[in-house]
């Protein structure tokens, strides 16, 4: 199973999600992203190119990477696993020192209305000191795979990611028709 791992704002491509997925033996694409220097539209374009070029099965996104994972899941109907996702970056990023234009985030936010809950798994920390209580996230993504971790912080290192990823990746393998995984049709991005 090929996984696109999208790290968070000021995060590392070898974040906690990458470590947990590696422990499970997953094949991972984890690009470095400079959120301060690259516009949201250009980031999305780079991620779309990766999806088209590598035929990714599942997208994993942490914090701000969770926002992009959700947008891509809605756009391509791909399974996504979100870790403490920052689904309202236009609200949270300025508080974290982001001085870029937030208007692109507002435009992209509208695509979350197309998100298919059955394709999304989400784990959040109940003590997330960066994003708060995740009530909006729960409303948008709640299903049988939504997990709240008591005392879990914003850092993925405070969450049981290896166990959670093992559970949801098995779900994707067992519940979703195999022909759907890695068979998504992408726009002609490679020409």
Helices and strands as residue ranges (DSSP letters): E 2-6, H 16-23, E 27-29, H 40-54, E 58-62, H 64-76, E 79-83, H 89-92, G 93-96, H 103-109, G 110-114, G 117-119, E 120-125, H 135-141, E 146-149, G 156-158, H 161-175
